[in-house]
Amino acid sequence: MNRTFFIRLVSATSAALLIIIVWQSFPIIQGVVLGGFAEPRAVAPRGDLAAFEQSTITVFNAARDSVVFITTAERVVDPWTRNAYDVPRGNGSGFVWDELGHVVTNNHVIAGASRAVVRLADGRAFSARLVGRAPEHDLAVLHIGVGSDRPPPIPIGTSNELRVGQSVFAIGNPFGLDWTMTTGIVSALGRELPGEGSLPIRGLIQTDAAINPGNSGGPLIDSAGRLIGVNTAIFSPSGGSAGIGFAVPVDTVNRVVPQLIARGSYAPPRLGILFDPRVDAMLAQDGSSGVPVLGVDPDGPAARAGLVPARISGDGLIVVGDRIIGLGATRVDEAADLITALEAHRPGDQVELHIRRGDQRKSLKITLGEPR
């Protein structure tokens, strides 16, 4: 009896195990048997692209040919053989400014380079000539000798109308990966970063569009495909995109670049005064704000408006004359404020200059002069 039960138990267990093994192996068996008859799967219908996707594609296609890839080299002299040769220094981005072959990029992209090569979207490459640079705004202009079939200049927008939250697109060559597009929004406006020397770069656009090394000098574009800024820096301990990038606003670019093309350097409209941030800091120890007028150009706008400069007393002390405390609607507490206010105007503009003379406040009409 026990023997019969044992045989039946073993048989039932074996049958159960066989069923389990066959069930688990069925996909494998099916794949082996039918694998030779496998065919590509049918493609599911996609349907139309979403409106925002189509818009993004349109923006990229319209701007791509205006964006350039810039590589730089530095001249090195072998101390033993005295032979000079170029070594790769870095790369960055830029964009076509006009029909004459001018290309805009960041000053730090070409700073210290002895040679720069600009490569267009169609694969052509040109040696570039430096036209001018404005380190205080991290901008530079190059020129390439494009004959026929010139790339189109990028359409220009305005940064004055930007709003936090609107969509933006960055196109450039991060890490040498050419013609890369990233998207994001305007995260903040009016940001400030340390610039060359003692003066900061003000009025920057902050964006969360991914900006990495190599994006520098490339365009920041709005949803209409217009240039609204020049990508200039990232804030990141690691050196990679951390969601905080900065761009020079296009209104600044549109003031600076024409002067760089015309004269090779940039200077704001002239008041015809002498001022020094170091003296400002020394005189501000008494709690007074504003920019002291240290000197007046006899032929300048300030002299015609009657500004009174500081003087040295008989015992060697500085006797403060007029302090500039405002220009137009901009309050002036220090030299950087005055420069920023001047850069918002053009030579020939008539503005209201607010000064403090002793215990009195005055407002004078003054016509800004041409830079020298």
Solvent accessible surface area in square Angstrom, and as a share of the most:
residue,aa,sasa,rsa
1,M,198,0.88
2,N,129,0.66
3,R,185,0.67
4,T,62,0.36
5,F,133,0.56
6,F,127,0.53
7,I,91,0.46
8,R,169,0.62
9,L,94,0.47
10,V,70,0.40
11,S,63,0.41
12,A,61,0.48
13,T,67,0.39
14,S,57,0.37
15,A,51,0.39
16,A,49,0.38
17,L,98,0.49
18,L,111,0.55
19,I,119,0.60
20,I,97,0.49
21,I,104,0.53
22,V,78,0.45
23,W,189,0.66
24,Q,122,0.54
25,S,31,0.20
26,F,113,0.47
27,P,86,0.54
28,I,121,0.61
29,I,85,0.43
30,Q,82,0.36
31,G,41,0.39
32,V,118,0.68
33,V,94,0.54
34,L,93,0.46
35,G,40,0.38
36,G,78,0.75
37,F,159,0.66
38,A,83,0.64
39,E,145,0.65
40,P,130,0.82
41,R,220,0.80
42,A,102,0.79
43,V,141,0.81
44,A,80,0.62
45,P,134,0.84
46,R,147,0.54
47,G,58,0.55
48,D,138,0.72
49,L,76,0.38
50,A,41,0.32
51,A,88,0.68
52,F,149,0.62
53,E,56,0.25
54,Q,87,0.39
55,S,48,0.31
56,T,33,0.19
57,I,74,0.37
58,T,76,0.44
59,V,7,0.04
60,F,44,0.18
61,N,94,0.48
62,A,70,0.54
63,A,2,0.02
64,R,81,0.30
65,D,71,0.37
66,S,1,0.01
67,V,0,0.00
68,V,0,0.00
69,F,17,0.07
70,I,0,0.00
71,T,58,0.34
72,T,6,0.04
73,A,10,0.08
74,E,71,0.32
75,R,131,0.48
76,V,52,0.30
77,V,70,0.40
78,D,37,0.19
79,P,96,0.60
80,W,224,0.79
81,T,78,0.45
82,R,169,0.62
83,N,92,0.47
84,A,53,0.41
85,Y,103,0.39
86,D,47,0.24
87,V,48,0.28
88,P,127,0.80
89,R,107,0.39
90,G,36,0.35
91,N,62,0.32
92,G,0,0.00
93,S,0,0.00
94,G,0,0.00
95,F,0,0.00
96,V,3,0.02
97,W,33,0.12
98,D,30,0.16
99,E,98,0.44
100,L,117,0.58
101,G,7,0.06
102,H,16,0.07
103,V,0,0.00
104,V,0,0.00
105,T,0,0.00
106,N,0,0.00
107,N,9,0.04
108,H,86,0.38
109,V,13,0.07
110,I,13,0.07
111,A,33,0.26
112,G,58,0.56
113,A,29,0.22
114,S,66,0.43
115,R,115,0.42
116,A,8,0.06
117,V,35,0.20
118,V,0,0.00
119,R,80,0.29
120,L,3,0.01
121,A,17,0.13
122,D,89,0.46
123,G,47,0.45
124,R,76,0.28
125,A,60,0.46
126,F,42,0.17
127,S,82,0.53
128,A,23,0.18
129,R,145,0.53
130,L,86,0.43
131,V,27,0.15
132,G,5,0.05
133,R,100,0.36
134,A,1,0.01
135,P,30,0.19
136,E,59,0.26
137,H,17,0.08
138,D,14,0.07
139,L,0,0.00
140,A,0,0.00
141,V,0,0.00
142,L,3,0.02
143,H,47,0.21
144,I,2,0.01
145,G,60,0.57
146,V,11,0.06
147,G,51,0.49
148,S,95,0.61
149,D,112,0.58
150,R,115,0.42
151,P,15,0.10
152,P,66,0.41
153,P,40,0.25
154,I,4,0.02
155,P,73,0.46
156,I,64,0.33
157,G,11,0.10
158,T,33,0.19
159,S,17,0.11
160,N,121,0.62
161,E,109,0.49
162,L,5,0.03
163,R,155,0.57
164,V,92,0.53
165,G,42,0.41
166,Q,57,0.25
167,S,53,0.34
168,V,0,0.00
169,F,13,0.05
170,A,0,0.00
171,I,0,0.00
172,G,0,0.00
173,N,0,0.00
174,P,9,0.06
175,F,128,0.53
176,G,29,0.27
177,L,119,0.59
178,D,62,0.32
179,W,23,0.08
180,T,42,0.24
181,M,46,0.21
182,T,29,0.17
183,T,77,0.45
184,G,17,0.16
185,I,71,0.36
186,V,0,0.00
187,S,35,0.23
188,A,12,0.09
189,L,72,0.36
190,G,56,0.54
191,R,107,0.39
192,E,95,0.42
193,L,39,0.19
194,P,121,0.76
195,G,21,0.20
196,E,110,0.50
197,G,71,0.68
198,S,99,0.64
199,L,53,0.26
200,P,37,0.23
201,I,15,0.08
202,R,63,0.23
203,G,35,0.33
204,L,1,0.00
205,I,2,0.01
206,Q,24,0.11
207,T,0,0.00
208,D,62,0.32
209,A,2,0.01
210,A,34,0.26
211,I,5,0.02
212,N,25,0.13
213,P,63,0.40
214,G,8,0.07
215,N,2,0.01
216,S,18,0.11
217,G,0,0.00
218,G,0,0.00
219,P,0,0.00
220,L,0,0.00
221,I,0,0.00
222,D,6,0.03
223,S,66,0.43
224,A,77,0.60
225,G,8,0.08
226,R,82,0.30
227,L,0,0.00
228,I,0,0.00
229,G,0,0.00
230,V,0,0.00
231,N,0,0.00
232,T,7,0.04
233,A,32,0.25
234,I,48,0.24
235,F,124,0.52
236,S,25,0.16
237,P,139,0.87
238,S,103,0.66
239,G,34,0.33
240,G,20,0.19
241,S,46,0.30
242,A,63,0.49
243,G,32,0.31
244,I,61,0.31
245,G,1,0.01
246,F,14,0.06
247,A,0,0.00
248,V,1,0.01
249,P,15,0.09
250,V,0,0.00
251,D,43,0.22
252,T,14,0.08
253,V,0,0.00
254,N,58,0.30
255,R,50,0.18
256,V,1,0.00
257,V,0,0.00
258,P,59,0.37
259,Q,29,0.13
260,L,0,0.00
261,I,54,0.27
262,A,84,0.65
263,R,123,0.45
264,G,28,0.27
265,S,58,0.37
266,Y,22,0.09
267,A,29,0.22
268,P,35,0.22
269,P,5,0.03
270,R,50,0.18
271,L,5,0.03
272,G,6,0.06
273,I,28,0.14
274,L,111,0.55
275,F,52,0.22
276,D,28,0.14
277,P,57,0.36
278,R,190,0.69
279,V,31,0.18
280,D,11,0.06
281,A,66,0.52
282,M,98,0.44
283,L,28,0.14
284,A,43,0.33
285,Q,155,0.69
286,D,106,0.55
287,G,69,0.66
288,S,31,0.20
289,S,43,0.28
290,G,4,0.04
291,V,0,0.00
292,P,0,0.00
293,V,0,0.00
294,L,40,0.20
295,G,16,0.16
296,V,36,0.21
297,D,34,0.18
298,P,113,0.71
299,D,101,0.53
300,G,0,0.00
301,P,3,0.02
302,A,0,0.00
303,A,35,0.27
304,R,173,0.63
305,A,26,0.20
306,G,42,0.40
307,L,10,0.05
308,V,65,0.37
309,P,50,0.31
310,A,17,0.13
311,R,146,0.53
312,I,116,0.59
313,S,27,0.17
314,G,93,0.89
315,D,108,0.56
316,G,51,0.49
317,L,116,0.58
318,I,60,0.31
319,V,52,0.30
320,V,51,0.29
321,G,14,0.14
322,D,0,0.00
323,R,18,0.06
324,I,0,0.00
325,I,22,0.11
326,G,3,0.03
327,L,1,0.01
328,G,26,0.25
329,A,116,0.90
330,T,56,0.33
331,R,174,0.64
332,V,1,0.00
333,D,56,0.29
334,E,82,0.37
335,A,2,0.02
336,A,11,0.08
337,D,21,0.11
338,L,0,0.00
339,I,38,0.19
340,T,57,0.33
341,A,4,0.03
342,L,9,0.04
343,E,13,0.06
344,A,66,0.52
345,H,51,0.23
346,R,135,0.49
347,P,44,0.28
348,G,52,0.50
349,D,54,0.28
350,Q,122,0.54
351,V,11,0.06
352,E,65,0.29
353,L,0,0.00
354,H,48,0.22
355,I,0,0.00
356,R,48,0.18
357,R,75,0.27
358,G,61,0.59
359,D,149,0.77
360,Q,114,0.51
361,R,175,0.64
362,K,71,0.30
363,S,63,0.40
364,L,39,0.19
365,K,132,0.56
366,I,4,0.02
367,T,65,0.38
368,L,3,0.01
369,G,13,0.13
370,E,111,0.50
371,P,17,0.10
372,R,203,0.74
